[in-house]
Amino acid sequence: MIALCVYGVRVKQRHGLTLSALVLTAALSCAQSGKGQESPTAKPIASAPATTEQIQAGKSLFASQCGFCHGRDAGGGESGPDLTASALVEQDAHGDKIGLAVRNGRLAKGMPAFSNIDDQQLAALVAFIHDRKANAKEGRRRTVDVADLQTGNAEAGMRYFNGAGGCAKCHSSTGDLAGIGGKLQGLELLKRMLYREAETAPNGRAAESSNATPTVAVTLPSGQTVTGKLAYRDEFTIGLLDPSGWYRSWPVTQVKFTVTDPLEAHIAQLGKYTDEDIHNVLAYLQTLR
């Protein structure tokens, strides 16, 4: 039985249908499809132990449907959490919670609904996720020990810093990096070294730093050149803040521009570092106190 109650609502015509008719139509549609207004009851997806074939099928399906967020091995990705350490997976019994999350999505957390996955596929996904969780329990370590970061050679790191690494072109042990080893330790120092970002001010906002702010020079059709801090850039538009603080932008098809980003060297360096180089440079930076 469907009860439709309207309290003090003035019904208006819309495209020949009243609001009450529209609501009633939607309610009947839900009833005919077997979906009520209440949240779906959690139901087990599978009760039998997972087979090797089922886990392998789940692995392939997970890689194509879920891996872009949660990683191919369910260990976490760019935007999705590590499912082997998930509280929801821990509480799941034969897919009763994973199934709801997959079918309905978790929109508040950015996960869409996968309503196109049938019961057999869903059971395979559940089997794979639980298999990954079981295998991750043994020997898994989610933290970095201090000892992991103490294996480098500081002298070799100094040579790399001043030579092949090219770090000394922009940085100085007596200038911007003076005392860095005393200000940052361990993983924080390594992150600053590998993924150099603009420093953070006490108020939590990015601090103004001339050596970390991308700049752009835009040449107009007239030949005039406008320079400033890079404020916006995509495939259609280039924008900047000029020295007066005004925002100016142009279609990229109508101007020529050159972007200078001091952090590009750090990005390029990620593809050149060896593990030994990273540990050696880190060891050298730790001596700058």
C-alpha positions as CSV (number, residue, x, y, z in Angstrom):
1,M,0.0,0.0,0.0
2,I,1.3,3.5,-0.9
3,A,0.1,6.4,1.2
4,L,0.5,9.9,-0.4
5,C,0.1,12.8,1.9
6,V,0.4,16.5,0.9
7,Y,0.4,19.1,3.8
8,G,-0.5,22.6,2.8
9,V,1.1,22.2,-0.7
10,R,-0.3,24.3,-3.5
11,V,-0.3,22.0,-6.5
12,K,0.7,23.7,-9.8
13,Q,0.5,22.5,-13.3
14,R,3.8,21.5,-15.0
15,H,3.8,20.3,-18.6
16,G,0.2,19.1,-18.3
17,L,0.8,17.1,-15.1
18,T,0.1,18.3,-11.5
19,L,2.8,17.9,-8.9
20,S,0.8,15.3,-7.1
21,A,0.5,13.3,-10.3
22,L,4.2,13.5,-10.8
23,V,4.9,12.3,-7.2
24,L,2.4,9.5,-7.5
25,T,3.8,8.4,-10.8
26,A,7.3,8.2,-9.3
27,A,6.0,6.3,-6.2
28,L,4.2,3.8,-8.4
29,S,7.3,3.3,-10.5
30,C,9.3,2.5,-7.4
31,A,6.7,0.1,-6.2
32,Q,6.5,-1.7,-9.5
33,S,10.3,-2.1,-9.6
34,G,10.3,-3.6,-6.1
35,K,12.1,-0.6,-4.5
36,G,10.5,1.1,-1.5
37,Q,11.3,4.3,0.2
38,E,13.2,2.5,3.0
39,S,16.9,1.7,2.8
40,P,17.6,-1.7,1.4
41,T,18.2,-4.5,3.9
42,A,21.7,-5.9,4.0
43,K,21.8,-9.4,2.6
44,P,24.7,-11.8,2.3
45,I,26.0,-12.2,-1.2
46,A,27.5,-15.6,-0.8
47,S,27.8,-18.1,2.1
48,A,30.0,-20.7,0.6
49,P,33.9,-20.4,0.8
50,A,35.4,-18.6,-2.1
51,T,37.0,-20.6,-4.8
52,T,40.3,-19.8,-6.6
53,E,38.4,-19.2,-9.8
54,Q,36.0,-16.8,-8.1
55,I,38.9,-14.8,-6.6
56,Q,40.6,-14.6,-10.0
57,A,37.4,-13.4,-11.6
58,G,37.0,-10.8,-8.8
59,K,40.6,-9.7,-9.3
60,S,40.0,-8.9,-13.0
61,L,36.7,-7.2,-12.3
62,F,38.2,-5.1,-9.5
63,A,41.0,-4.0,-11.7
64,S,38.6,-2.7,-14.3
65,Q,35.9,-1.3,-12.1
66,C,37.5,-0.3,-8.8
67,G,41.3,-0.2,-9.4
68,F,41.3,3.4,-10.6
69,C,40.4,4.6,-7.1
70,H,41.4,1.8,-4.8
71,G,44.5,0.4,-6.6
72,R,44.6,-2.8,-8.5
73,D,45.4,-4.8,-5.3
74,A,42.8,-3.0,-3.2
75,G,45.6,-1.4,-1.2
76,G,44.5,2.2,-1.9
77,G,44.9,4.6,-4.8
78,E,44.8,8.2,-5.8
79,S,41.3,8.9,-4.4
80,G,40.1,5.6,-2.8
81,P,41.1,4.2,0.6
82,D,43.0,1.0,1.3
83,L,40.3,-1.7,1.5
84,T,42.6,-4.2,3.2
85,A,42.5,-1.9,6.2
86,S,38.9,-0.8,5.9
87,A,36.6,-0.9,8.9
88,L,33.7,-1.7,6.5
89,V,35.5,-4.7,5.1
90,E,36.5,-5.8,8.6
91,Q,32.8,-5.9,9.6
92,D,31.6,-7.4,6.3
93,A,30.0,-10.9,6.5
94,H,29.7,-12.6,3.2
95,G,29.3,-9.4,1.3
96,D,26.4,-7.9,3.3
97,K,28.2,-4.6,3.7
98,I,30.4,-4.5,0.7
99,G,27.4,-5.4,-1.5
100,L,25.5,-2.4,-0.3
101,A,28.5,-0.1,-0.8
102,V,29.0,-1.3,-4.3
103,R,25.3,-1.3,-5.4
104,N,24.3,2.0,-3.7
105,G,27.6,3.8,-3.7
106,R,28.9,6.1,-1.0
107,L,28.2,9.4,-2.6
108,A,29.2,11.5,0.5
109,K,32.7,10.0,0.0
110,G,32.8,10.3,-3.8
111,M,32.0,6.7,-4.6
112,P,29.4,6.1,-7.3
113,A,26.9,3.3,-7.4
114,F,27.7,0.3,-9.6
115,S,24.1,-1.0,-10.2
116,N,25.2,-2.8,-13.4
117,I,27.1,-5.5,-11.5
118,D,25.2,-8.7,-11.1
119,D,25.1,-11.0,-8.1
120,Q,27.8,-13.4,-9.5
121,Q,30.2,-10.5,-10.2
122,L,29.5,-9.0,-6.8
123,A,30.3,-12.3,-5.1
124,A,33.6,-12.4,-7.0
125,L,34.5,-8.9,-5.9
126,V,33.7,-9.7,-2.3
127,A,35.9,-12.9,-2.5
128,F,38.8,-10.9,-4.0
129,I,38.6,-8.1,-1.4
130,H,38.5,-10.5,1.5
131,D,41.4,-12.5,0.0
132,R,43.5,-9.4,-0.3
133,K,42.7,-8.4,3.3
134,A,43.7,-11.9,4.5
135,N,47.0,-11.8,2.6
136,A,47.8,-8.3,3.7
137,K,47.6,-9.1,7.4
138,E,50.8,-11.0,7.4
139,G,53.9,-8.8,7.4
140,R,52.0,-5.6,6.4
141,R,53.6,-2.4,7.7
142,R,51.8,0.9,7.1
143,T,54.4,3.2,8.8
144,V,58.0,4.2,8.1
145,D,60.6,3.4,10.7
146,V,63.3,5.9,11.4
147,A,65.9,3.2,10.6
148,D,64.5,3.0,7.0
149,L,65.7,6.6,6.4
150,Q,69.2,6.2,7.8
151,T,70.8,4.0,5.2
152,G,72.3,6.7,3.0
153,N,75.8,8.1,2.6
154,A,75.9,11.8,3.4
155,E,79.1,12.4,1.5
156,A,77.8,10.8,-1.6
157,G,74.6,12.8,-1.2
158,M,76.6,16.0,-1.0
159,R,78.4,15.1,-4.3
160,Y,75.1,14.3,-6.0
161,F,73.5,17.6,-4.6
162,N,76.3,19.7,-6.0
163,G,76.9,17.7,-9.1
164,A,74.8,15.2,-11.1
165,G,71.6,16.0,-9.3
166,G,71.7,19.7,-10.1
167,C,70.2,20.6,-6.8
168,A,72.7,23.4,-6.2
169,K,71.5,25.3,-9.2
170,C,68.4,26.4,-7.1
171,H,69.3,25.5,-3.5
172,S,72.1,26.3,-1.1
173,S,73.2,24.5,2.1
174,T,74.0,28.0,3.6
175,G,70.9,29.7,2.0
176,D,67.4,28.4,1.7
177,L,68.3,25.0,3.1
178,A,70.4,26.2,6.1
179,G,69.3,24.3,9.2
180,I,66.7,22.2,7.2
181,G,67.9,19.1,9.0
182,G,67.0,20.6,12.4
183,K,63.6,21.9,11.3
184,L,62.4,18.7,9.5
185,Q,63.2,15.1,10.3
186,G,62.5,11.7,8.9
187,L,59.6,11.3,6.6
188,E,58.7,15.0,6.6
189,L,62.2,15.9,5.3
190,L,62.0,13.2,2.6
191,K,58.6,14.5,1.5
192,R,59.9,18.1,1.3
193,M,62.8,16.9,-0.7
194,L,60.9,14.8,-3.2
195,Y,57.7,16.7,-3.6
196,R,58.7,20.3,-3.0
197,E,55.7,22.5,-2.4
198,A,55.1,26.1,-1.4
199,E,55.7,26.6,2.3
200,T,52.7,26.9,4.7
201,A,52.2,30.0,6.7
202,P,51.1,29.9,10.4
203,N,47.5,30.7,9.3
204,G,47.4,27.6,7.2
205,R,47.5,29.3,3.9
206,A,50.3,29.0,1.4
207,A,53.1,31.4,2.3
208,E,54.2,33.9,-0.3
209,S,57.5,32.6,-1.6
210,S,59.0,34.0,-4.8
211,N,61.1,30.9,-5.3
212,A,58.1,28.5,-5.3
213,T,55.5,30.5,-7.3
214,P,55.1,29.8,-11.0
215,T,55.2,32.9,-13.2
216,V,54.1,33.4,-16.7
217,A,54.9,35.8,-19.5
218,V,52.1,36.4,-22.0
219,T,52.8,38.0,-25.4
220,L,49.8,39.7,-26.9
221,P,49.0,39.9,-30.7
222,S,50.2,43.6,-30.5
223,G,53.6,42.4,-29.3
224,Q,53.1,43.7,-25.8
225,T,54.3,41.3,-23.0
226,V,52.4,41.0,-19.8
227,T,54.0,39.1,-16.8
228,G,52.8,38.0,-13.5
229,K,52.1,35.1,-11.2
230,L,50.4,32.2,-12.8
231,A,46.8,32.2,-11.6
232,Y,45.0,29.8,-14.0
233,R,45.9,27.5,-16.8
234,D,44.0,24.9,-18.8
235,E,43.7,23.9,-22.5
236,F,41.6,26.9,-23.2
237,T,42.7,29.8,-21.0
238,I,45.9,31.3,-19.5
239,G,45.5,33.7,-16.5
240,L,47.8,35.7,-14.3
241,L,47.9,38.2,-11.5
242,D,49.9,41.2,-12.7
243,P,52.1,43.3,-10.4
244,S,49.2,45.5,-9.5
245,G,47.2,42.5,-8.3
246,W,44.7,42.5,-11.3
247,Y,43.6,39.2,-12.7
248,R,44.0,39.0,-16.5
249,S,43.3,36.1,-18.8
250,W,43.3,35.3,-22.5
251,P,42.3,32.4,-24.8
252,V,45.5,30.3,-25.4
253,T,44.8,30.4,-29.1
254,Q,45.2,34.2,-29.3
255,V,48.4,34.7,-27.4
256,K,51.8,33.1,-26.8
257,F,53.0,32.4,-23.3
258,T,55.9,30.9,-21.3
259,V,55.4,29.5,-17.9
260,T,58.3,29.4,-15.5
261,D,57.8,27.0,-12.6
262,P,60.6,26.5,-10.1
263,L,59.1,23.2,-9.0
264,E,59.3,21.6,-12.4
265,A,62.9,20.6,-11.6
266,H,61.6,18.5,-8.7
267,I,59.0,16.8,-10.8
268,A,61.6,16.0,-13.5
269,Q,64.0,14.7,-10.9
270,L,61.6,12.0,-9.7
271,G,62.2,10.1,-12.9
272,K,66.0,10.4,-12.5
273,Y,66.5,9.4,-8.9
274,T,67.7,5.9,-8.0
275,D,66.9,4.6,-4.6
276,E,70.5,5.1,-3.6
277,D,70.4,8.7,-4.7
278,I,67.3,9.4,-2.6
279,H,68.8,7.9,0.5
280,N,72.2,9.6,0.0
281,V,70.7,13.1,-0.6
282,L,68.4,12.6,2.4
283,A,71.4,11.7,4.6
284,Y,73.2,14.9,3.4
285,L,70.2,17.1,4.2
286,Q,70.0,15.6,7.7
287,T,73.5,17.0,8.3
288,L,72.3,20.6,7.6
289,R,71.5,21.7,11.1
